[in-house]
Amino acid sequence: MKSVLGDRRAILALLGPALLVYSLIILIPIFWSLGYTFFSGSIVSGFTPSGFDNFITFFKDPTAWTAIAFTVKYAVVLTVGQVVIGYAFALMYHFYLKRASAIIRTLVFFPVVLPTVAVALLFQQFFQSAPTTGPINGFLNSLGIASVDWFGHADSAFWVIVAMDIWRSMGFYAVLLYAGIVDIPDDIVESSRLDGASGWKLLRHIILPLSLPVLLSSVIFSINGTLKVFDSVLALTNGGPGSGTTPLTLYMYQTSFTYGDYGYGSTIALMLTILCLLVTIFIFRAQRRDLTKA
Amino acid sequence: MITTAKGRLGRIVPAVAIIGAGALLLAGCSSGSTSSAGGKGSEKFDYLGADTNTEISTVLTLMSKDQCSAENAAQPLSVGTTPGTGVDQKMQLLAGQNALPAISTASGTPSLMTQFVEAKKIVNITEALGDDSSNILPAAQSIISKLYGGTDSYVLPTEFNIEGIWYNKKIFADNGITVPETWDALVAASEKLEAAGVQPITADGKDGWPITRLIGNYIFRDQGADALQAVKDGKAKLTDAAYVKAADAVASLGQGGAFGPSVGSIDYNGMENAFLTGGAAMMYNGSWTLSNFNDPAQNTIGLENIAYMPFPAVTGGKGSIDDTPANIGIPVMLGQNAYGTNTQAWVKCIAKNYGDLALANGGVVSGFKVNTVPTDLPELTQVVQAKVAATTTATLWFEALFSPKQTTVSQTNAALLATGALTGEAFMQMVQDAGQ
């Protein structure tokens, strides 16, 4: 094996095809998009260099800032929701349901495999107020409360998106975190129990620190996924009402493909990439500090 | 340590420079090149249409077997479809690669069509038709000129729609309402209907345009038919008091409850359904809706109970109630790169025969001259056909001269205006800002 990996031609033969495909479909479009940030125009009328105009526009664009605020708010709320609820399920699987957890795990995981558009249509019907009254408003009406136009206001529409996406993804995080908790050696848990740790103390001082690496992975996974939210918002509210639930990704899509402004669209994409990068670095740094303290 | 860092920096800087230069080169090279044309044109007469419209492909197929069989022998018709929601994106990409087919659905965004014209991606239809361009109705030509500028036509008007308010005659009669001729009378009628427990107007707040059409028409009636051209030319702003007044009028109508509850949740089918099942007294729509009216499965109130009224006048306004809002639907265009003498023969044949065939086949009123009006047309279709034939000039719609971004901002915020979540001033400010 050592002799094969020491041979440059063998390395080239093994890595070359994969590297070529990766370069063609990932790297070249990324750099192409990066280049577009310095141009204005469209694919029909042609592109002209515009220097840093697109970046200046971005910082002056109130819609872009509203989209950033929505994206960050959504990412924070959803990450907390996904990971906390997922962790609660994982603990329940391991400590409460134990071997009987398989069927519950399957049921909770089920929404993960459903297509986003189907789930969005389901939630649209669920929260509908017109032309027909959906089950949620029907329930409110039965309590004597008037129907709420959930999709008519940005605030209520936001919480419907959050509810839908948590329902859709909590099963995935539950399984991911369950795998981390299962990995904690039984003898450590047993010995801590013998030392008198149980309930909250066991969770706080034994389970939580030992499952921290997988929790951190989940947070990074979740926050990067949620910062790039697109399909669920597009299918459920299409960014509305107005631009009240428009994340950066949807704004980028509209700018590039509906308004035909590839230069500014690429600039928004670059800003989103930088945002993801900064958040990931921030989480890694915060985690490193915690470990030193421990 | 410093030496190592310098060495690393020395390797990174050229790499970044090469990547940056490469990126700029790639992006710079992707601009649309000029088109070439000539000869007999493409091998086939490829039609690429939106999958939401089957009428055009049906009429073209009928022509290929009869009136245009000779043209079809020289350049056989081939029909393809593309999802209706992504037409603009698809056509932009094809135009950027000089790969527009011989004939295709045009973009619904006039500013994008102007880009196609300026970049010479599509054929000048007036030149292609020569004397046969007289087959295009003057009113249709007037709209094309207003939309794309200049006097030449760059599209074939496969539809010609007039717009206005369709009302339920029975509901009006039951509530003692006469057809409103002024905006104030319309507001009074809405209040009367609401007091009687009838929803006055049904509107598709999800798509927004049936609400913004009211704003546009109010502006035309109040400020005259050129009021939005003045905004495009920079002589006026949407935030001027005269324009904000129109948005405020529609907002005030909505806050009074005229559009019913949760207007933002109603889509196009919901709007049609509410009107055709007697759930609302009025609906703003184009004459393309006649196919729904003529379908007994959808129309439970009966054709005899539906009538058309023009958008009412604004008291003291400069515009006239006789200015008819109209559009040419989604027309078709010809790709310059696939154009040649065979394509020209096809276009001439289409111009001569489309009007008659579309009306006889699907009851569709097009922007082409009709030589023989079928005798078995439904009454409302005859009314529309007569109105179209009598129209010489037409007014456009609110977003017709806007950029794609302004159009999106206007239509996605329309429901918020109609429910009172946005003031007229805030709405107009947003649309104005989107154009900068």
Contacts between the chains, C-beta under 8 A, distances in Angstrom:
chain1	res1	chain2	res2	distance
A	28	B	26	7.3
A	31	B	19	5.9
A	31	B	22	6.1
A	31	B	23	4.2
A	31	B	26	6.6
A	32	B	23	6.5
A	32	B	26	4.6
A	32	B	27	6.1
A	32	B	30	7.5
A	34	B	19	8.0
A	34	B	20	7.8
A	34	B	23	4.6
A	35	B	22	7.7
A	35	B	23	3.3
A	35	B	24	4.8
A	35	B	25	7.3
A	35	B	26	5.2
A	35	B	27	3.2
A	35	B	28	7.2
A	36	B	27	4.6
A	38	B	24	6.2
A	38	B	27	7.2
A	39	B	27	5.3
A	39	B	28	6.9
A	41	B	31	6.8
A	42	B	32	8.0
A	42	B	92	7.0
A	42	B	96	7.8
A	42	B	115	6.5
A	43	B	30	6.7
A	43	B	31	7.5
A	43	B	32	5.8
A	43	B	92	6.0
A	43	B	93	6.8
A	43	B	95	7.4
A	43	B	96	3.2
A	44	B	32	5.4
A	44	B	92	5.9
A	44	B	95	4.9
A	44	B	96	5.7
A	44	B	112	7.4
A	44	B	115	4.6
A	44	B	116	6.3
A	44	B	119	5.3
A	44	B	121	6.5
A	45	B	31	8.0
A	45	B	32	6.6
A	45	B	115	5.1
A	45	B	118	6.6
A	45	B	119	5.4
A	46	B	31	3.3
A	46	B	32	5.1
A	46	B	119	7.5
A	47	B	27	6.4
A	47	B	28	6.4
A	47	B	30	6.6
A	47	B	31	4.5
A	49	B	24	7.9
A	49	B	28	7.4
A	62	B	433	7.8
A	128	B	265	6.5
A	129	B	261	6.9
A	129	B	262	4.4
A	129	B	265	5.9
A	130	B	260	7.1
A	130	B	261	5.7
A	130	B	262	3.7
A	130	B	263	7.7
A	130	B	265	4.7
A	130	B	266	6.0
A	130	B	270	7.6
A	131	B	265	7.5
A	131	B	266	6.2
A	131	B	270	4.6
A	131	B	273	7.0
A	131	B	274	6.7
A	147	B	261	7.3
A	147	B	262	7.6
A	149	B	261	7.1
A	149	B	262	4.3
A	149	B	264	6.9
A	149	B	265	6.7
A	149	B	419	7.8
A	151	B	264	6.3
A	151	B	265	5.8
A	152	B	262	5.8
A	152	B	264	4.6
A	152	B	265	6.8
A	152	B	415	7.1
A	152	B	419	6.2
A	152	B	421	7.6
A	153	B	421	7.0
A	238	B	412	7.8
A	239	B	412	7.2
A	240	B	264	7.3
A	240	B	412	5.4
A	240	B	415	7.8
A	241	B	264	5.4
A	241	B	412	7.4
A	241	B	413	7.6
A	241	B	415	6.0
A	241	B	416	5.3
A	241	B	421	7.4
A	242	B	412	5.6
A	242	B	413	4.4
A	242	B	416	5.2
A	242	B	422	7.4
A	242	B	430	7.9
A	243	B	409	7.6
A	243	B	412	6.8
A	243	B	413	7.9
A	254	B	405	7.9
A	254	B	408	6.5
A	255	B	405	7.8
A	257	B	88	7.9
A	257	B	89	4.9
A	257	B	92	8.0
A	258	B	88	7.0
A	258	B	89	7.7
A	258	B	404	5.7
A	258	B	405	7.8
A	258	B	408	6.2
A	259	B	403	7.2
A	259	B	404	4.6
A	259	B	405	4.7
A	259	B	408	7.5
A	260	B	88	7.8
A	260	B	92	5.8
A	260	B	112	6.5
A	260	B	115	7.7
A	260	B	404	6.6
